[in-house]
Amino acid sequence: MFAVTGTTAGGASELGWSASVYVDIRAFQQYGNWQIQGETPQSVLTTIQNIRASTGASMSLIGFVKDIQVATESVGGGYTMDSYLNSVRSAAGGQIIPSLNLDIYTQDQGAGSPTSYCNPRDRTDCGPHFFYETSLSFLSLGAISSDPQRTVFLDSWDTFARNSTAYVRANAIFQNLTNEGWKHILVKQIGPGYFAPPSSAAGQGANVVNQTKSPYMVPETSMISQMPNNQVHLLYFDRQNKENPNDETSLQVFLQQLSPAQQVVALDNLAAQQADDGYIFAYPVMTYTVFLGTTYNWDANTAVQPNGQSFLKLIESLISLYDGVQTTSTTSTSSTTSQSSSTTSQSSSTSSSTTSSTSYLLDDIAVKLDEFFYNLLHELLVFFQHFAVIVHKPAFVFVEVDFLSHLGGLHDHRRANLLSCDRRELRIGHGGDISSRFHCQCDCVRGLPEGQRDGIQGRLVGH
């Protein structure tokens, strides 16, 4: 957990509250209705404990509960809703942030209107009354009411904001929620349009955008750039439809259209870009979406990477790698400098024991590699017998090198192996000279063993 006392990767500034690693676990809908297929309340609690033990990170759970709840409702395993959430919050170490759907507020109560957003136990209980009733039901839960930084996440902000009659009530709604006891109010933007919330909003959520080429999923930076700097900026996989119910959602595309190898690339990229693009990524651990009548479920415990490990292992490694440095910008810079200095010292010690007449200083390469290309780079490093600077730098699977040296003595087969990532973009001069700048882009980071996901930054300079 890092204290938000200065500008962070997520854009929070002087908010006076603490932000932890955010994870997306969608456990309950109305009245304790369990949503995670193949899991039990106890198994989910164990998963949360394991993530924290593995990463050391406190976690805030986005959308763990949604819609109206009753503290005494039985949820299985000998738990009531209240006792279970107390155990979950204790295990996670952060906040439980419920989702409050603004569609409840705008529910039309006219004759013959649908009642999907009314109280399922009383279909006449609809609209603003049921909206505030739902909000107060969250505050009846000890894990939420005892949190001094009580935070609620408003779903369907876009739908609400497009309703001109409702939108003019935004400030009054925020004030009413504050009067109920909420300390921080977040809103979820879906896009493509941006609808500014009241200035009292503590933060906003932006959507992930899919694309057909690697890295397949990218942050919606056009949305993030419009968010005030004094707010928390969250990035999440949207599971709601936009204006058109037939529109694809980012979560549905991630689950239905991407292969496991592509999913690895997407998650790595979204985690890596946090500091550069100014957001905090809500890691999808257990969630679901419905598209054209089909439900798509995601459980990082059971979803398997190409290397045979669960996606939960990948998420744990991404949290450890990228979220540990999300303190203030000053601390982040200091940490990076310290790591760079420490590694340089170790590398210098190694280089003094080599007898090679050729030494190279790594100072300008940015890479995130799949297991195969990592082994090729390792072969290159062994050949040169020296590298000096390795720093943790968030970067996608991308290699950019300035070869300023003459490598004419390199055997053809070795040169072909080392530079085979994407031959279409490589330029090799006559006689083995490599003097032109080139880009080499790998497709994914599938199967990276633990400890081999470091960003490497350097420049090859021949002496």
C-alpha positions in Angstrom: 0.0 0.0 0.0 1.3 3.4 -0.8 0.3 6.7 0.7 -1.1 9.1 -1.8 0.7 12.2 -0.7 2.0 13.4 -4.1 1.4 12.7 -7.7 1.3 9.0 -8.4 1.1 6.8 -11.4 -2.7 6.9 -10.9 -2.9 10.7 -10.8 -3.9 11.0 -7.2 -2.6 14.1 -5.4 -3.0 15.2 -1.8 -6.1 13.1 -1.3 -5.2 12.2 2.2 -6.2 8.6 1.8 -4.2 5.5 1.0 -4.4 3.5 -2.2 -3.4 -0.1 -2.5 -3.1 -2.5 -5.4 -6.5 -2.8 -7.0 -8.0 -6.1 -8.1 -11.2 -6.9 -9.8 -13.1 -9.7 -8.1 -16.9 -9.8 -8.8 -18.2 -12.0 -6.0 -21.7 -11.0 -5.1 -24.8 -9.5 -6.7 -28.0 -8.6 -4.8 -28.8 -10.4 -1.6 -25.6 -12.5 -1.4 -26.1 -14.0 -4.9 -22.7 -15.7 -5.6 -21.2 -15.0 -9.0 -17.9 -16.9 -9.3 -18.4 -20.2 -11.0 -16.1 -23.1 -9.8 -15.1 -21.2 -6.6 -16.5 -21.0 -3.1 -16.4 -18.2 -0.6 -13.6 -20.1 1.2 -11.6 -20.7 -1.9 -11.8 -17.0 -2.9 -10.7 -16.0 0.6 -7.7 -18.4 0.2 -6.8 -16.9 -3.2 -6.8 -13.4 -1.7 -4.6 -14.6 1.2 -2.2 -16.2 -1.3 -1.9 -13.1 -3.5 -1.0 -11.0 -0.5 1.4 -13.5 0.8 3.1 -13.8 -2.6 3.3 -10.0 -3.3 3.3 -8.4 0.1 0.8 -5.9 -1.3 -2.4 -4.7 0.4 -5.3 -5.0 -2.0 -8.5 -3.1 -2.5 -11.3 -5.1 -4.1 -13.3 -3.3 -6.8 -16.9 -4.5 -7.2 -16.6 -7.4 -4.8 -20.2 -6.6 -3.8 -22.8 -5.1 -6.1 -26.5 -4.2 -5.6 -28.5 -4.4 -2.4 -27.1 -6.6 0.4 -28.2 -7.7 3.9 -25.6 -8.1 6.6 -27.2 -11.3 8.1 -27.7 -13.0 4.7 -26.1 -16.5 4.6 -23.4 -16.8 1.9 -22.3 -20.4 2.6 -19.4 -21.9 4.4 -20.8 -20.9 7.8 -20.5 -17.2 6.8 -23.0 -14.4 6.8 -22.4 -11.6 4.4 -21.1 -9.4 7.2 -18.7 -12.0 8.7 -17.4 -13.0 5.3 -16.6 -9.5 4.2 -14.8 -8.9 7.5 -12.6 -11.9 6.8 -12.0 -10.8 3.2 -11.0 -7.3 4.1 -8.7 -8.6 6.8 -7.0 -10.9 4.3 -6.8 -8.3 1.5 -5.5 -5.5 3.8 -7.1 -2.8 1.8 -10.7 -1.6 1.1 -13.8 -3.4 -0.1 -15.2 -0.9 -2.7 -18.8 -1.8 -3.7 -20.4 -1.0 -7.1 -23.5 1.1 -7.0 -25.4 1.1 -10.2 -26.7 4.5 -11.4 -29.2 2.7 -13.6 -31.1 2.1 -10.4 -31.5 5.8 -9.9 -32.8 6.4 -13.5 -35.1 3.4 -13.5 -38.4 4.5 -15.1 -41.3 3.7 -12.9 -44.0 4.3 -15.5 -46.7 1.8 -16.4 -45.4 -1.2 -18.3 -41.7 -0.2 -17.8 -39.1 -3.0 -17.1 -38.3 -3.6 -13.4 -34.8 -5.0 -13.9 -33.2 -2.3 -11.7 -35.9 -2.5 -9.0 -35.6 -4.4 -5.8 -35.9 -8.1 -6.7 -37.8 -8.7 -3.5 -40.2 -5.8 -4.1 -40.7 -4.8 -7.7 -42.4 -1.6 -6.6 -39.3 -0.4 -4.9 -37.5 1.4 -7.7 -35.7 4.6 -8.7 -33.9 7.1 -6.4 -35.5 5.5 -3.3 -34.1 2.1 -4.1 -30.7 3.7 -5.2 -30.2 5.2 -1.7 -31.5 2.1 0.0 -28.9 0.1 -1.8 -26.2 2.6 -0.9 -27.2 2.4 2.8 -27.2 -1.4 2.6 -23.5 -1.3 1.8 -22.9 0.9 4.9 -24.7 -1.7 7.0 -21.8 -4.1 6.4 -19.1 -3.8 9.0 -16.2 -4.3 6.6 -17.3 -1.1 4.8 -18.8 1.0 7.5 -15.7 0.5 9.7 -13.4 1.7 6.9 -12.5 5.4 7.7 -12.0 5.9 3.9 -15.4 4.5 2.9 -15.4 4.4 -0.9 -18.1 3.6 -3.4 -17.8 3.1 -7.2 -20.6 4.4 -9.3 -21.4 2.1 -12.3 -23.1 3.3 -15.5 -22.0 6.9 -15.2 -22.1 7.3 -18.9 -25.7 6.1 -19.2 -26.6 8.4 -16.3 -24.8 11.4 -17.8 -26.5 11.0 -21.2 -29.8 11.4 -19.4 -30.1 15.2 -19.2 -32.8 15.1 -16.6 -30.7 12.9 -14.3 -27.3 14.6 -15.0 -28.5 17.9 -13.5 -29.0 16.0 -10.2 -25.3 14.8 -10.1 -24.1 17.3 -7.5 -27.2 16.6 -5.3 -26.6 12.8 -5.6 -22.9 13.2 -4.6 -24.0 15.3 -1.6 -26.6 12.8 -0.5 -24.1 10.0 -0.7 -21.7 12.1 1.4 -24.4 12.7 3.9 -25.0 9.0 4.1 -21.4 8.5 5.2 -19.3 7.9 2.1 -15.9 9.5 2.2 -14.8 9.0 -1.5 -16.9 8.6 -4.6 -15.5 7.1 -7.8 -17.3 7.1 -11.2 -16.8 4.6 -14.0 -16.4 6.1 -17.5 -17.1 3.7 -20.3 -16.5 6.0 -23.3 -16.1 6.9 -26.0 -17.4 10.3 -24.7 -16.2 11.8 -21.5 -18.7 13.1 -19.0 -17.1 15.2 -16.2 -18.3 14.2 -12.7 -18.8 16.7 -9.9 -15.5 18.2 -8.7 -16.0 16.3 -5.4 -15.3 13.0 -7.1 -12.3 11.3 -5.7 -11.5 9.4 -8.8 -12.6 7.9 -12.1 -12.3 4.7 -14.0 -11.2 4.4 -17.6 -11.7 1.5 -19.9 -9.3 -0.8 -21.7 -9.4 -0.5 -25.5 -8.8 -3.6 -27.7 -6.8 -3.6 -31.0 -6.1 -6.3 -33.5 -2.3 -6.1 -33.2 0.1 -6.6 -30.3 -0.2 -5.6 -27.5 -3.9 -6.2 -28.1 -5.2 -4.3 -25.1 -4.2 -0.7 -24.4 -5.3 2.0 -21.9 -7.9 4.5 -23.1 -5.4 7.4 -22.8 -7.8 9.9 -24.5 -10.1 9.4 -21.5 -7.4 9.4 -18.8 -5.9 12.6 -20.1 -9.2 14.4 -19.4 -9.3 13.4 -15.8 -8.2 16.0 -13.2 -4.8 15.3 -11.8 -6.1 15.5 -8.2 -8.2 12.3 -8.7 -7.3 8.6 -8.7 -7.3 7.2 -12.3 -8.2 3.6 -12.4 -8.0 1.3 -15.5 -10.3 -1.7 -15.7 -11.7 -4.2 -18.1 -15.2 -2.9 -18.8 -17.9 -5.6 -18.5 -20.8 -3.3 -19.4 -22.2 -2.5 -22.8 -22.1 1.1 -24.2 -25.1 2.7 -25.9 -25.6 -0.3 -28.2 -26.2 -3.6 -26.4 -24.5 -5.4 -29.3 -21.3 -3.5 -28.8 -18.3 -5.6 -27.8 -16.9 -4.9 -24.3 -13.2 -5.0 -23.5 -13.6 -8.0 -21.1 -15.6 -9.9 -23.7 -12.9 -9.4 -26.4 -10.2 -10.4 -23.9 -12.0 -13.6 -23.0 -13.5 -14.6 -26.3 -11.0 -13.4 -28.9 -7.5 -13.5 -27.5 -5.4 -16.6 -27.2 -3.7 -17.3 -23.8 -0.4 -16.0 -25.3 -2.1 -12.8 -26.4 -3.7 -12.4 -23.0 -0.3 -12.6 -21.4 0.9 -9.8 -23.7 -2.2 -7.7 -23.0 -1.9 -8.0 -19.2 1.8 -7.3 -19.2 1.4 -4.2 -21.3 -1.5 -2.8 -19.1 0.5 -3.3 -16.0 3.7 -1.9 -17.5 2.2 1.3 -18.8 0.8 2.5 -15.4 3.5 4.9 -14.6 3.9 6.3 -18.1 0.2 6.8 -18.8 -0.9 7.9 -15.4 -3.3 5.2 -14.1 -3.6 2.3 -11.6 -4.6 -1.0 -13.2 -7.3 -3.1 -11.6 -6.0 -6.6 -12.2 -8.8 -9.0 -13.3 -8.7 -11.9 -10.9 -12.2 -13.3 -11.0 -14.9 -11.6 -13.1 -17.4 -12.2 -15.9 -19.4 -10.5 -18.6 -22.5 -11.3 -20.7 -22.4 -10.7 -24.5 -25.4 -11.5 -26.8 -26.8 -13.9 -24.2 -23.5 -15.8 -23.6 -21.7 -15.5 -20.2 -17.9 -15.4 -20.3 -16.1 -16.1 -17.1 -12.6 -15.3 -16.0 -10.9 -17.0 -13.1 -7.1 -16.3 -13.0 -6.8 -19.4 -10.6 -7.9 -21.8 -13.4 -7.0 -19.9 -16.6 -3.6 -21.3 -17.8 -0.7 -19.5 -19.5 1.2 -21.1 -22.4 3.9 -22.1 -19.9 1.4 -24.2 -17.9 1.2 -21.8 -14.9 -2.0 -20.2 -13.9 -2.7 -16.6 -14.8 -2.8 -15.8 -11.1 1.0 -16.5 -11.0 1.4 -13.9 -13.9 -0.7 -11.4 -12.0 1.3 -11.9 -8.8 4.5 -11.3 -10.7 3.1 -8.2 -12.4 2.0 -6.8 -9.1 5.5 -7.4 -7.6 7.2 -6.0 -10.6 5.2 -2.9 -11.4 3.1 -1.9 -8.4 5.9 -1.9 -5.8 7.3 1.3 -7.4 4.0 3.2 -7.5 4.8 5.6 -4.6 5.3 9.2 -5.3 7.2 10.3 -8.4 10.2 11.3 -6.3 10.3 7.9 -4.5 10.0 6.1 -7.8 12.9 8.0 -9.4 15.0 7.4 -6.3 14.2 3.7 -6.4 15.1 3.3 -10.0 18.3 5.2 -9.5 19.2 2.9 -6.6 18.5 -0.2 -8.5 20.5 1.0 -11.5 23.4 2.0 -9.3 23.4 -1.4 -7.5 23.3 -3.4 -10.7 26.0 -1.3 -12.3 28.2 -2.0 -9.3 27.6 -5.8 -9.6 28.2 -5.8 -13.3 31.4 -3.8 -13.0 32.7 -6.4 -10.6 31.8 -9.2 -13.0 33.5 -7.4 -15.9 36.8 -7.1 -14.1 37.2 -10.8 -14.1 36.8 -11.2 -17.9 39.7 -11.4 -20.3 37.9 -10.5 -23.5 39.3 -7.6 -25.5 35.8 -6.5 -26.4 33.6 -4.9 -23.7 30.2 -3.5 -24.1 28.1 -1.1 -22.0 24.4 -1.7 -22.0 22.8 1.7 -21.7 20.1 2.2 -24.3 18.0 -1.0 -24.9 14.4 -1.3 -23.7 13.1 -4.9 -23.8 10.4 -7.1 -22.5 11.0 -10.6 -23.9 9.4 -13.9 -24.4 11.2 -16.9 -23.1 12.7 -17.8 -26.5 14.1 -14.4 -27.3 15.3 -14.0 -23.8 17.5 -17.0 -24.3 18.8 -15.5 -27.5 19.7 -12.2 -25.8 21.4 -14.3 -23.0 23.5 -15.9 -25.7 24.5 -12.4 -26.9 25.4 -11.3 -23.4 27.5 -14.4 -22.8 29.3 -13.7 -26.1 30.1 -10.1 -25.1 30.9 -11.3 -21.6 29.8 -8.0 -20.0 26.8 -5.9 -19.2 26.7 -3.0 -16.8 23.2 -1.4 -16.3 20.0 -3.3 -15.7 17.0 -1.4 -14.4 13.3 -2.1 -13.9 11.7 -0.1 -16.6 8.1 -0.8 -17.6 8.3 -1.6 -21.3 6.4 -3.8 -23.7 8.0 -6.6 -25.7 10.1 -4.2 -27.7 13.7 -4.0 -28.6 15.3 -0.8 -29.9 19.1 -0.9 -30.4 21.7 1.4 -31.8 24.5 -0.7 -33.0 27.4 1.7 -33.1 30.1 -1.0 -33.4 31.7 -3.2 -36.1 30.7 -6.8 -35.6 32.3 -8.2 -38.7 33.8 -11.1 -36.8 30.5 -12.6 -35.8 29.7 -15.9 -37.5 26.8 -15.7 -39.9 24.7 -18.4 -38.1 25.2 -16.7 -34.8 24.3 -13.3 -36.2 21.2 -14.8 -37.8 20.1 -16.4 -34.5 20.7 -13.3 -32.5 18.7 -11.1 -34.9 15.9 -13.4 -35.9 13.1 -11.8 -33.9 11.6 -10.1 -36.9 14.0 -10.1 -39.9 11.7 -7.9 -42.0 12.8 -4.9 -39.9 16.5 -5.6 -39.6 19.2 -4.0 -41.7 22.6 -5.8 -41.8 25.4 -4.1 -43.7 27.9 -5.8 -46.0 30.6 -7.9 -44.4 28.7 -8.2 -41.1 28.8 -4.4 -40.3 25.7 -3.4 -38.4 25.5 0.3 -38.3 21.9 1.3 -39.0 19.2 1.8 -36.4 16.6 -1.0 -36.5 13.5 -2.1 -34.5 12.9 -5.6 -33.5 9.4 -6.4 -32.1 8.5 -9.8 -30.5 5.0 -10.9 -30.4 4.5 -11.8 -26.7 6.1 -12.6 -23.4 4.6 -16.0 -23.0 6.2 -18.4 -20.7 8.7 -16.1 -19.0 10.2 -17.9 -16.0 10.1 -16.0 -12.7 13.0 -13.6 -12.4 13.5 -13.1 -16.1 10.9 -10.4 -16.7 13.2 -7.5 -15.9 13.2 -4.5 -18.2 16.7 -4.0 -19.6 17.9 -0.7 -20.7 21.2 -0.2 -22.4 23.4 0.8 -25.4 25.9 -1.4 -27.0 29.1 0.5 -27.5 32.2 -1.2 -28.9 35.7 -0.4 -27.5 
